[in-house]
Amino acid sequence: MPRTVFEHALAEVLSLQELYFCDGGRGTDALLRAGGIIEEICEREGLSAGAASLGAALASSRAIEASDETDQEAHRAAAAAVQEGVGFAVQGAAVFGAARLSGEVGRAIDAVVKEGLPPAFALVFDCIWQLLDGQMGWLERAGVVGGGGVVVEADMNCWKLTRPVEGEEAGGRVGDSFSKPHRDLRYDQCHSPETDALTAVSLWVPVNVSGAAESNGGMRCVSVEEDDFFYSPDHPSHMNTNVERAVGSGEVLTAAMGHACMWQPCLIHFGGKMRASSALEPRMSVAATFRNAGAARCEFRGNEGGGGGGGGGAAARMGGEGAGEEGPGPLSRVDLLELSLEKRLSYAAKAVLAYSHWSPGLPGCDLAAIARERGG
């Protein structure tokens, strides 16, 4: 007898929770031991997925990143726009290696989706962590979120939009666009209480060939000057976004593959939808929040009072302040040098759980079916 939507969702959530806490069990068995999905993808796509291979790749890229000849003036202009201007920007040039790595990430996302997994499971592959490490490097050197070290929060995620059938609404599957205008953090959660300086930044990189544009699901941001409650974290309308007004005020961040869109985490933003009529392929992207290592850990609660935002309630707060030691937490550049496969799976599980409210029944996530097909 076929499972109901509820039964399916419950089974997937339980498996994801096992992965989240690195507990082993059914979820890990299905992905690591039953049929070698990851090994097959690595061999077929020319990818890697191991602590040793990632450590070697990062050591190599870091040795030459300081001499990167990418247009530093473009990076500085983007940083200034985020810190002191409209609150968002698109990099005028990709960081070292981002174009190549974005191509690899795109192949990884495509591969896991073809296996029946959500796009976030591409987080098992080295290329995504190399891409994130490169972004951490330039953010750190430029002091975008203050001096000292930079860490990446546990809220990283991957998306692969689907092209809707003409006349039908886009979205709904795990990994599709989150199109509700929202803030990820309150103003006082990503600015210094002493100086008001920015302490965290959201960064989003399109990894499909055509990049992100208006017709294939590009990111939208509402500028600081269009936001009446940007500086008012205690006001009820700070986190309860006026959706209709936000959609009308949102500006599309057009970006080439490997170029980063950035914004303050307290800025209203939302993902665009893929149009059936677009001549471009559906947008794929990777995103994360980067924070000054000395600042308070980010607590992603989204637009709770308004029906759910980017953080999405209790499931999204797993891994936030007070989480168990085995759950995914912030990572420094040192941590990335020894990032195990099991730990990577915990971040993938968290990514799916964080948006489970946006995809009732978790369509596009069937770990049990994969285990059955591969003898798990």
Contacts in CASP RR format, 6 or more apart in sequence:
PFRMAT RR
TARGET T0000
AUTHOR 0000-0000-0000
METHOD contacts of the structure
MODEL  1
MPRTVFEHALAEVLSLQELYFCDGGRGTDALLRAGGIIEEICEREGLSAG
AASLGAALASSRAIEASDETDQEAHRAAAAAVQEGVGFAVQGAAVFGAAR
LSGEVGRAIDAVVKEGLPPAFALVFDCIWQLLDGQMGWLERAGVVGGGGV
VVEADMNCWKLTRPVEGEEAGGRVGDSFSKPHRDLRYDQCHSPETDALTA
VSLWVPVNVSGAAESNGGMRCVSVEEDDFFYSPDHPSHMNTNVERAVGSG
EVLTAAMGHACMWQPCLIHFGGKMRASSALEPRMSVAATFRNAGAARCEF
RGNEGGGGGGGGGAAARMGGEGAGEEGPGPLSRVDLLELSLEKRLSYAAK
AVLAYSHWSPGLPGCDLAAIARERGG
3 11 0 8 1.000
5 360 0 8 1.000
5 361 0 8 1.000
6 361 0 8 1.000
8 361 0 8 1.000
8 362 0 8 1.000
8 366 0 8 1.000
9 356 0 8 1.000
9 360 0 8 1.000
9 361 0 8 1.000
9 362 0 8 1.000
11 367 0 8 1.000
11 368 0 8 1.000
12 361 0 8 1.000
12 362 0 8 1.000
12 365 0 8 1.000
12 366 0 8 1.000
12 367 0 8 1.000
12 368 0 8 1.000
13 353 0 8 1.000
13 356 0 8 1.000
13 362 0 8 1.000
14 26 0 8 1.000
15 26 0 8 1.000
15 27 0 8 1.000
15 30 0 8 1.000
15 367 0 8 1.000
15 368 0 8 1.000
16 27 0 8 1.000
16 349 0 8 1.000
16 352 0 8 1.000
16 353 0 8 1.000
16 365 0 8 1.000
16 367 0 8 1.000
17 349 0 8 1.000
17 353 0 8 1.000
18 24 0 8 1.000
18 25 0 8 1.000
18 26 0 8 1.000
18 27 0 8 1.000
18 28 0 8 1.000
18 349 0 8 1.000
19 27 0 8 1.000
19 28 0 8 1.000
19 31 0 8 1.000
19 345 0 8 1.000
19 346 0 8 1.000
19 348 0 8 1.000
19 349 0 8 1.000
20 318 0 8 1.000
20 327 0 8 1.000
20 328 0 8 1.000
20 346 0 8 1.000
20 349 0 8 1.000
20 350 0 8 1.000
20 353 0 8 1.000
21 326 0 8 1.000
21 327 0 8 1.000
21 346 0 8 1.000
22 28 0 8 1.000
22 326 0 8 1.000
22 327 0 8 1.000
22 342 0 8 1.000
22 343 0 8 1.000
22 345 0 8 1.000
22 346 0 8 1.000
23 326 0 8 1.000
24 342 0 8 1.000
26 367 0 8 1.000
26 368 0 8 1.000
26 371 0 8 1.000
27 367 0 8 1.000
27 371 0 8 1.000
28 342 0 8 1.000
28 345 0 8 1.000
29 371 0 8 1.000
29 376 0 8 1.000
30 367 0 8 1.000
30 368 0 8 1.000
30 370 0 8 1.000
30 371 0 8 1.000
30 374 0 8 1.000
30 376 0 8 1.000
31 37 0 8 1.000
31 38 0 8 1.000
31 117 0 8 1.000
31 121 0 8 1.000
31 345 0 8 1.000
31 367 0 8 1.000
31 370 0 8 1.000
32 38 0 8 1.000
32 341 0 8 1.000
32 342 0 8 1.000
32 345 0 8 1.000
33 376 0 8 1.000
34 370 0 8 1.000
34 371 0 8 1.000
34 374 0 8 1.000
34 375 0 8 1.000
34 376 0 8 1.000
35 374 0 8 1.000
35 375 0 8 1.000
35 376 0 8 1.000
36 374 0 8 1.000
37 115 0 8 1.000
37 117 0 8 1.000
37 370 0 8 1.000
37 374 0 8 1.000
38 49 0 8 1.000
38 124 0 8 1.000
38 125 0 8 1.000
38 341 0 8 1.000
41 47 0 8 1.000
41 108 0 8 1.000
41 111 0 8 1.000
41 112 0 8 1.000
41 115 0 8 1.000
41 125 0 8 1.000
42 48 0 8 1.000
42 49 0 8 1.000
42 125 0 8 1.000
44 111 0 8 1.000
45 104 0 8 1.000
45 107 0 8 1.000
45 108 0 8 1.000
45 111 0 8 1.000
47 104 0 8 1.000
47 107 0 8 1.000
47 108 0 8 1.000
47 111 0 8 1.000
47 125 0 8 1.000
47 126 0 8 1.000
47 127 0 8 1.000
48 54 0 8 1.000
48 57 0 8 1.000
48 125 0 8 1.000
48 126 0 8 1.000
48 127 0 8 1.000
49 124 0 8 1.000
49 125 0 8 1.000
49 126 0 8 1.000
49 341 0 8 1.000
49 344 0 8 1.000
50 126 0 8 1.000
50 339 0 8 1.000
50 340 0 8 1.000
50 341 0 8 1.000
51 337 0 8 1.000
51 338 0 8 1.000
51 339 0 8 1.000
51 340 0 8 1.000
51 341 0 8 1.000
53 126 0 8 1.000
54 126 0 8 1.000
54 129 0 8 1.000
54 130 0 8 1.000
54 336 0 8 1.000
54 337 0 8 1.000
54 339 0 8 1.000
55 336 0 8 1.000
55 337 0 8 1.000
55 338 0 8 1.000
57 126 0 8 1.000
57 130 0 8 1.000
58 129 0 8 1.000
58 130 0 8 1.000
58 133 0 8 1.000
58 333 0 8 1.000
58 336 0 8 1.000
58 337 0 8 1.000
59 337 0 8 1.000
61 96 0 8 1.000
61 97 0 8 1.000
61 130 0 8 1.000
61 133 0 8 1.000
61 134 0 8 1.000
62 133 0 8 1.000
62 333 0 8 1.000
64 96 0 8 1.000
65 95 0 8 1.000
65 96 0 8 1.000
65 134 0 8 1.000
65 137 0 8 1.000
65 138 0 8 1.000
66 141 0 8 1.000
68 95 0 8 1.000
68 96 0 8 1.000
70 93 0 8 1.000
70 94 0 8 1.000
70 95 0 8 1.000
70 96 0 8 1.000
71 92 0 8 1.000
71 93 0 8 1.000
74 91 0 8 1.000
74 92 0 8 1.000
74 93 0 8 1.000
75 91 0 8 1.000
75 92 0 8 1.000
75 93 0 8 1.000
75 95 0 8 1.000
75 138 0 8 1.000
75 142 0 8 1.000
76 142 0 8 1.000
77 89 0 8 1.000
77 92 0 8 1.000
78 89 0 8 1.000
78 90 0 8 1.000
78 91 0 8 1.000
78 92 0 8 1.000
78 262 0 8 1.000
79 89 0 8 1.000
79 142 0 8 1.000
79 143 0 8 1.000
79 144 0 8 1.000
79 262 0 8 1.000
81 87 0 8 1.000
81 88 0 8 1.000
81 89 0 8 1.000
82 88 0 8 1.000
82 89 0 8 1.000
82 144 0 8 1.000
82 198 0 8 1.000
82 201 0 8 1.000
82 262 0 8 1.000
82 263 0 8 1.000
82 264 0 8 1.000
83 144 0 8 1.000
83 198 0 8 1.000
85 224 0 8 1.000
86 223 0 8 1.000
86 224 0 8 1.000
86 225 0 8 1.000
87 221 0 8 1.000
87 223 0 8 1.000
87 224 0 8 1.000
87 263 0 8 1.000
87 264 0 8 1.000
87 267 0 8 1.000
88 221 0 8 1.000
88 223 0 8 1.000
88 251 0 8 1.000
88 253 0 8 1.000
88 261 0 8 1.000
88 262 0 8 1.000
88 263 0 8 1.000
88 264 0 8 1.000
88 267 0 8 1.000
88 269 0 8 1.000
89 261 0 8 1.000
89 262 0 8 1.000
89 263 0 8 1.000
90 253 0 8 1.000
90 254 0 8 1.000
90 255 0 8 1.000
90 259 0 8 1.000
90 260 0 8 1.000
90 261 0 8 1.000
90 262 0 8 1.000
91 255 0 8 1.000
91 259 0 8 1.000
91 260 0 8 1.000
91 261 0 8 1.000
91 262 0 8 1.000
92 259 0 8 1.000
93 259 0 8 1.000
94 102 0 8 1.000
94 256 0 8 1.000
94 258 0 8 1.000
94 259 0 8 1.000
94 260 0 8 1.000
95 134 0 8 1.000
95 135 0 8 1.000
95 137 0 8 1.000
95 138 0 8 1.000
95 260 0 8 1.000
96 134 0 8 1.000
97 134 0 8 1.000
98 131 0 8 1.000
98 134 0 8 1.000
98 135 0 8 1.000
98 205 0 8 1.000
98 258 0 8 1.000
98 259 0 8 1.000
98 260 0 8 1.000
99 257 0 8 1.000
99 258 0 8 1.000
101 127 0 8 1.000
101 130 0 8 1.000
101 131 0 8 1.000
101 258 0 8 1.000
102 131 0 8 1.000
102 205 0 8 1.000
102 206 0 8 1.000
102 207 0 8 1.000
102 257 0 8 1.000
102 258 0 8 1.000
103 127 0 8 1.000
103 207 0 8 1.000
103 209 0 8 1.000
103 257 0 8 1.000
104 125 0 8 1.000
104 127 0 8 1.000
105 122 0 8 1.000
105 125 0 8 1.000
105 127 0 8 1.000
105 128 0 8 1.000
105 131 0 8 1.000
105 158 0 8 1.000
105 207 0 8 1.000
105 284 0 8 1.000
105 286 0 8 1.000
106 122 0 8 1.000
106 207 0 8 1.000
106 208 0 8 1.000
106 284 0 8 1.000
108 122 0 8 1.000
108 125 0 8 1.000
108 127 0 8 1.000
108 128 0 8 1.000
109 119 0 8 1.000
109 122 0 8 1.000
109 158 0 8 1.000
109 160 0 8 1.000
109 207 0 8 1.000
109 284 0 8 1.000
110 160 0 8 1.000
110 284 0 8 1.000
111 122 0 8 1.000
112 118 0 8 1.000
112 119 0 8 1.000
112 121 0 8 1.000
112 122 0 8 1.000
113 119 0 8 1.000
113 160 0 8 1.000
115 370 0 8 1.000
116 364 0 8 1.000
116 365 0 8 1.000
116 366 0 8 1.000
116 369 0 8 1.000
116 370 0 8 1.000
117 365 0 8 1.000
117 367 0 8 1.000
117 370 0 8 1.000
118 174 0 8 1.000
118 175 0 8 1.000
118 348 0 8 1.000
118 351 0 8 1.000
118 352 0 8 1.000
118 364 0 8 1.000
118 365 0 8 1.000
119 158 0 8 1.000
119 159 0 8 1.000
119 160 0 8 1.000
119 174 0 8 1.000
119 175 0 8 1.000
119 284 0 8 1.000
120 157 0 8 1.000
120 158 0 8 1.000
120 175 0 8 1.000
120 347 0 8 1.000
120 348 0 8 1.000
120 351 0 8 1.000
120 352 0 8 1.000
121 345 0 8 1.000
121 348 0 8 1.000
122 128 0 8 1.000
122 158 0 8 1.000
122 348 0 8 1.000
123 129 0 8 1.000
123 156 0 8 1.000
123 158 0 8 1.000
123 344 0 8 1.000
123 345 0 8 1.000
123 347 0 8 1.000
123 348 0 8 1.000
123 351 0 8 1.000
124 341 0 8 1.000
124 344 0 8 1.000
124 345 0 8 1.000
124 348 0 8 1.000
128 158 0 8 1.000
128 286 0 8 1.000
129 336 0 8 1.000
129 339 0 8 1.000
129 344 0 8 1.000
131 205 0 8 1.000
131 286 0 8 1.000
132 152 0 8 1.000
132 156 0 8 1.000
132 286 0 8 1.000
132 288 0 8 1.000
132 336 0 8 1.000
133 333 0 8 1.000
133 336 0 8 1.000
135 203 0 8 1.000
135 205 0 8 1.000
135 260 0 8 1.000
135 288 0 8 1.000
135 290 0 8 1.000
136 150 0 8 1.000
136 151 0 8 1.000
136 152 0 8 1.000
136 290 0 8 1.000
136 333 0 8 1.000
137 150 0 8 1.000
137 333 0 8 1.000
139 145 0 8 1.000
139 150 0 8 1.000
139 201 0 8 1.000
139 203 0 8 1.000
139 290 0 8 1.000
140 147 0 8 1.000
140 148 0 8 1.000
140 149 0 8 1.000
140 150 0 8 1.000
140 333 0 8 1.000
144 198 0 8 1.000
144 201 0 8 1.000
144 262 0 8 1.000
144 290 0 8 1.000
145 198 0 8 1.000
145 199 0 8 1.000
145 200 0 8 1.000
145 201 0 8 1.000
145 290 0 8 1.000
145 291 0 8 1.000
145 292 0 8 1.000
145 295 0 8 1.000
146 197 0 8 1.000
146 198 0 8 1.000
146 199 0 8 1.000
146 292 0 8 1.000
147 292 0 8 1.000
148 292 0 8 1.000
148 293 0 8 1.000
148 294 0 8 1.000
149 292 0 8 1.000
149 293 0 8 1.000
149 294 0 8 1.000
149 332 0 8 1.000
149 333 0 8 1.000
150 290 0 8 1.000
150 291 0 8 1.000
150 292 0 8 1.000
150 293 0 8 1.000
150 332 0 8 1.000
150 333 0 8 1.000
151 290 0 8 1.000
151 291 0 8 1.000
151 292 0 8 1.000
151 293 0 8 1.000
151 330 0 8 1.000
151 331 0 8 1.000
151 332 0 8 1.000
152 288 0 8 1.000
152 289 0 8 1.000
152 290 0 8 1.000
152 291 0 8 1.000
152 330 0 8 1.000
152 331 0 8 1.000
153 200 0 8 1.000
153 288 0 8 1.000
153 289 0 8 1.000
153 290 0 8 1.000
153 291 0 8 1.000
153 297 0 8 1.000
153 298 0 8 1.000
153 300 0 8 1.000
153 329 0 8 1.000
153 330 0 8 1.000
154 319 0 8 1.000
154 320 0 8 1.000
154 327 0 8 1.000
154 328 0 8 1.000
154 329 0 8 1.000
154 330 0 8 1.000
154 331 0 8 1.000
154 347 0 8 1.000
154 350 0 8 1.000
155 184 0 8 1.000
155 288 0 8 1.000
155 289 0 8 1.000
155 298 0 8 1.000
155 300 0 8 1.000
155 311 0 8 1.000
155 316 0 8 1.000
155 350 0 8 1.000
155 351 0 8 1.000
155 354 0 8 1.000
156 286 0 8 1.000
156 287 0 8 1.000
156 288 0 8 1.000
156 289 0 8 1.000
156 347 0 8 1.000
156 351 0 8 1.000
157 175 0 8 1.000
157 286 0 8 1.000
157 287 0 8 1.000
157 288 0 8 1.000
157 351 0 8 1.000
157 354 0 8 1.000
157 355 0 8 1.000
158 175 0 8 1.000
158 284 0 8 1.000
158 285 0 8 1.000
158 286 0 8 1.000
158 287 0 8 1.000
158 351 0 8 1.000
159 175 0 8 1.000
159 176 0 8 1.000
159 177 0 8 1.000
159 283 0 8 1.000
159 284 0 8 1.000
159 285 0 8 1.000
159 286 0 8 1.000
159 287 0 8 1.000
160 175 0 8 1.000
160 176 0 8 1.000
160 282 0 8 1.000
160 284 0 8 1.000
161 170 0 8 1.000
161 171 0 8 1.000
161 175 0 8 1.000
161 176 0 8 1.000
161 177 0 8 1.000
161 216 0 8 1.000
161 217 0 8 1.000
161 273 0 8 1.000
161 274 0 8 1.000
161 282 0 8 1.000
161 283 0 8 1.000
161 284 0 8 1.000
162 170 0 8 1.000
162 171 0 8 1.000
162 173 0 8 1.000
162 176 0 8 1.000
162 274 0 8 1.000
162 282 0 8 1.000
163 170 0 8 1.000
163 274 0 8 1.000
163 276 0 8 1.000
163 278 0 8 1.000
163 282 0 8 1.000
164 170 0 8 1.000
164 171 0 8 1.000
164 273 0 8 1.000
164 274 0 8 1.000
164 275 0 8 1.000
164 276 0 8 1.000
165 276 0 8 1.000
166 276 0 8 1.000
166 277 0 8 1.000
167 276 0 8 1.000
168 276 0 8 1.000
170 176 0 8 1.000
170 177 0 8 1.000
170 273 0 8 1.000
170 274 0 8 1.000
170 275 0 8 1.000
170 276 0 8 1.000
171 177 0 8 1.000
171 179 0 8 1.000
171 273 0 8 1.000
171 274 0 8 1.000
172 358 0 8 1.000
172 359 0 8 1.000
172 363 0 8 1.000
173 359 0 8 1.000
173 363 0 8 1.000
173 364 0 8 1.000
174 352 0 8 1.000
174 355 0 8 1.000
174 356 0 8 1.000
174 359 0 8 1.000
174 362 0 8 1.000
174 363 0 8 1.000
174 364 0 8 1.000
174 365 0 8 1.000
175 355 0 8 1.000
175 359 0 8 1.000
176 359 0 8 1.000
177 217 0 8 1.000
177 271 0 8 1.000
177 272 0 8 1.000
177 273 0 8 1.000
177 274 0 8 1.000
177 283 0 8 1.000
178 270 0 8 1.000
178 271 0 8 1.000
178 309 0 8 1.000
178 310 0 8 1.000
178 355 0 8 1.000
178 358 0 8 1.000
179 270 0 8 1.000
179 271 0 8 1.000
179 272 0 8 1.000
179 273 0 8 1.000
180 243 0 8 1.000
180 270 0 8 1.000
180 303 0 8 1.000
180 308 0 8 1.000
180 309 0 8 1.000
180 310 0 8 1.000
180 358 0 8 1.000
181 220 0 8 1.000
181 222 0 8 1.000
181 241 0 8 1.000
181 243 0 8 1.000
181 246 0 8 1.000
181 247 0 8 1.000
181 250 0 8 1.000
181 268 0 8 1.000
181 269 0 8 1.000
181 270 0 8 1.000
182 241 0 8 1.000
182 268 0 8 1.000
182 269 0 8 1.000
182 270 0 8 1.000
182 302 0 8 1.000
182 303 0 8 1.000
182 308 0 8 1.000
182 309 0 8 1.000
182 310 0 8 1.000
182 311 0 8 1.000
183 238 0 8 1.000
183 239 0 8 1.000
183 241 0 8 1.000
183 265 0 8 1.000
183 266 0 8 1.000
183 267 0 8 1.000
183 268 0 8 1.000
183 269 0 8 1.000
183 302 0 8 1.000
183 303 0 8 1.000
183 309 0 8 1.000
184 202 0 8 1.000
184 265 0 8 1.000
184 266 0 8 1.000
184 289 0 8 1.000
184 298 0 8 1.000
184 300 0 8 1.000
184 302 0 8 1.000
184 310 0 8 1.000
184 311 0 8 1.000
185 200 0 8 1.000
185 265 0 8 1.000
185 266 0 8 1.000
185 298 0 8 1.000
185 299 0 8 1.000
185 300 0 8 1.000
185 301 0 8 1.000
185 302 0 8 1.000
186 233 0 8 1.000
186 238 0 8 1.000
186 239 0 8 1.000
186 266 0 8 1.000
187 230 0 8 1.000
187 231 0 8 1.000
187 232 0 8 1.000
187 233 0 8 1.000
187 238 0 8 1.000
187 266 0 8 1.000
188 233 0 8 1.000
189 200 0 8 1.000
189 233 0 8 1.000
189 265 0 8 1.000
189 266 0 8 1.000
189 296 0 8 1.000
189 298 0 8 1.000
189 299 0 8 1.000
190 198 0 8 1.000
190 199 0 8 1.000
190 200 0 8 1.000
190 201 0 8 1.000
190 264 0 8 1.000
190 265 0 8 1.000
190 266 0 8 1.000
190 291 0 8 1.000
190 298 0 8 1.000
191 197 0 8 1.000
191 198 0 8 1.000
191 199 0 8 1.000
191 266 0 8 1.000
192 199 0 8 1.000
192 295 0 8 1.000
198 264 0 8 1.000
199 291 0 8 1.000
199 292 0 8 1.000
199 295 0 8 1.000
199 296 0 8 1.000
200 264 0 8 1.000
200 265 0 8 1.000
200 289 0 8 1.000
200 290 0 8 1.000
200 291 0 8 1.000
200 292 0 8 1.000
200 295 0 8 1.000
200 298 0 8 1.000
201 262 0 8 1.000
201 263 0 8 1.000
201 264 0 8 1.000
201 265 0 8 1.000
201 289 0 8 1.000
201 290 0 8 1.000
202 262 0 8 1.000
202 263 0 8 1.000
202 264 0 8 1.000
202 265 0 8 1.000
202 267 0 8 1.000
202 269 0 8 1.000
202 287 0 8 1.000
202 288 0 8 1.000
202 289 0 8 1.000
203 260 0 8 1.000
203 261 0 8 1.000
203 262 0 8 1.000
203 287 0 8 1.000
203 288 0 8 1.000
203 289 0 8 1.000
203 290 0 8 1.000
204 219 0 8 1.000
204 253 0 8 1.000
204 260 0 8 1.000
204 261 0 8 1.000
204 262 0 8 1.000
204 285 0 8 1.000
204 286 0 8 1.000
204 287 0 8 1.000
205 255 0 8 1.000
205 258 0 8 1.000
205 259 0 8 1.000
205 260 0 8 1.000
205 261 0 8 1.000
205 285 0 8 1.000
205 286 0 8 1.000
205 287 0 8 1.000
206 212 0 8 1.000
206 218 0 8 1.000
206 255 0 8 1.000
206 256 0 8 1.000
206 257 0 8 1.000
206 258 0 8 1.000
206 259 0 8 1.000
206 261 0 8 1.000
206 283 0 8 1.000
206 284 0 8 1.000
206 285 0 8 1.000
207 257 0 8 1.000
207 258 0 8 1.000
207 284 0 8 1.000
207 285 0 8 1.000
207 286 0 8 1.000
208 216 0 8 1.000
208 257 0 8 1.000
208 281 0 8 1.000
208 282 0 8 1.000
208 283 0 8 1.000
208 284 0 8 1.000
208 285 0 8 1.000
209 257 0 8 1.000
209 281 0 8 1.000
210 216 0 8 1.000
210 257 0 8 1.000
210 280 0 8 1.000
210 281 0 8 1.000
211 255 0 8 1.000
211 256 0 8 1.000
211 257 0 8 1.000
211 258 0 8 1.000
211 280 0 8 1.000
211 283 0 8 1.000
212 218 0 8 1.000
212 219 0 8 1.000
212 253 0 8 1.000
212 254 0 8 1.000
212 255 0 8 1.000
212 261 0 8 1.000
212 283 0 8 1.000
212 285 0 8 1.000
213 252 0 8 1.000
213 254 0 8 1.000
213 280 0 8 1.000
213 283 0 8 1.000
214 252 0 8 1.000
214 254 0 8 1.000
215 274 0 8 1.000
215 275 0 8 1.000
215 277 0 8 1.000
215 278 0 8 1.000
215 279 0 8 1.000
215 280 0 8 1.000
216 274 0 8 1.000
216 275 0 8 1.000
216 278 0 8 1.000
216 280 0 8 1.000
216 281 0 8 1.000
216 282 0 8 1.000
216 283 0 8 1.000
217 271 0 8 1.000
217 272 0 8 1.000
217 273 0 8 1.000
217 274 0 8 1.000
217 275 0 8 1.000
217 282 0 8 1.000
217 283 0 8 1.000
218 252 0 8 1.000
218 253 0 8 1.000
218 254 0 8 1.000
218 255 0 8 1.000
218 271 0 8 1.000
218 272 0 8 1.000
218 283 0 8 1.000
219 252 0 8 1.000
219 253 0 8 1.000
219 255 0 8 1.000
219 261 0 8 1.000
219 269 0 8 1.000
219 270 0 8 1.000
219 271 0 8 1.000
219 272 0 8 1.000
219 285 0 8 1.000
220 247 0 8 1.000
220 250 0 8 1.000
220 251 0 8 1.000
220 252 0 8 1.000
220 253 0 8 1.000
220 269 0 8 1.000
220 270 0 8 1.000
220 271 0 8 1.000
220 272 0 8 1.000
221 250 0 8 1.000
221 251 0 8 1.000
221 253 0 8 1.000
221 261 0 8 1.000
221 263 0 8 1.000
221 267 0 8 1.000
221 268 0 8 1.000
221 269 0 8 1.000
222 246 0 8 1.000
222 249 0 8 1.000
222 250 0 8 1.000
222 251 0 8 1.000
222 267 0 8 1.000
222 268 0 8 1.000
222 269 0 8 1.000
223 249 0 8 1.000
223 250 0 8 1.000
223 251 0 8 1.000
224 230 0 8 1.000
224 267 0 8 1.000
226 249 0 8 1.000
226 250 0 8 1.000
227 249 0 8 1.000
227 267 0 8 1.000
227 268 0 8 1.000
228 237 0 8 1.000
229 235 0 8 1.000
229 237 0 8 1.000
229 238 0 8 1.000
230 238 0 8 1.000
230 266 0 8 1.000
230 267 0 8 1.000
232 238 0 8 1.000
233 266 0 8 1.000
239 301 0 8 1.000
239 302 0 8 1.000
239 303 0 8 1.000
239 304 0 8 1.000
239 305 0 8 1.000
239 306 0 8 1.000
240 303 0 8 1.000
240 305 0 8 1.000
240 306 0 8 1.000
241 268 0 8 1.000
241 303 0 8 1.000
241 306 0 8 1.000
246 268 0 8 1.000
246 270 0 8 1.000
247 270 0 8 1.000
249 268 0 8 1.000
250 268 0 8 1.000
250 270 0 8 1.000
252 272 0 8 1.000
253 261 0 8 1.000
255 261 0 8 1.000
263 269 0 8 1.000
265 289 0 8 1.000
265 298 0 8 1.000
274 282 0 8 1.000
274 283 0 8 1.000
289 298 0 8 1.000
289 300 0 8 1.000
291 297 0 8 1.000
291 298 0 8 1.000
291 330 0 8 1.000
293 332 0 8 1.000
297 320 0 8 1.000
297 321 0 8 1.000
297 330 0 8 1.000
298 320 0 8 1.000
299 317 0 8 1.000
299 320 0 8 1.000
299 321 0 8 1.000
300 310 0 8 1.000
300 311 0 8 1.000
300 312 0 8 1.000
300 316 0 8 1.000
300 317 0 8 1.000
300 320 0 8 1.000
300 354 0 8 1.000
301 311 0 8 1.000
301 312 0 8 1.000
301 313 0 8 1.000
301 316 0 8 1.000
301 317 0 8 1.000
302 308 0 8 1.000
302 309 0 8 1.000
302 310 0 8 1.000
302 311 0 8 1.000
302 312 0 8 1.000
302 313 0 8 1.000
302 316 0 8 1.000
303 309 0 8 1.000
303 310 0 8 1.000
304 312 0 8 1.000
304 313 0 8 1.000
308 357 0 8 1.000
310 316 0 8 1.000
310 354 0 8 1.000
310 355 0 8 1.000
311 317 0 8 1.000
311 354 0 8 1.000
312 354 0 8 1.000
312 355 0 8 1.000
312 357 0 8 1.000
312 358 0 8 1.000
313 357 0 8 1.000
315 353 0 8 1.000
315 354 0 8 1.000
315 356 0 8 1.000
315 357 0 8 1.000
316 353 0 8 1.000
316 354 0 8 1.000
316 355 0 8 1.000
318 327 0 8 1.000
318 350 0 8 1.000
318 353 0 8 1.000
318 354 0 8 1.000
319 327 0 8 1.000
319 328 0 8 1.000
319 329 0 8 1.000
319 350 0 8 1.000
320 329 0 8 1.000
323 329 0 8 1.000
326 346 0 8 1.000
327 346 0 8 1.000
327 350 0 8 1.000
328 343 0 8 1.000
328 346 0 8 1.000
328 347 0 8 1.000
328 350 0 8 1.000
331 339 0 8 1.000
352 362 0 8 1.000
352 365 0 8 1.000
356 362 0 8 1.000
359 365 0 8 1.000
END
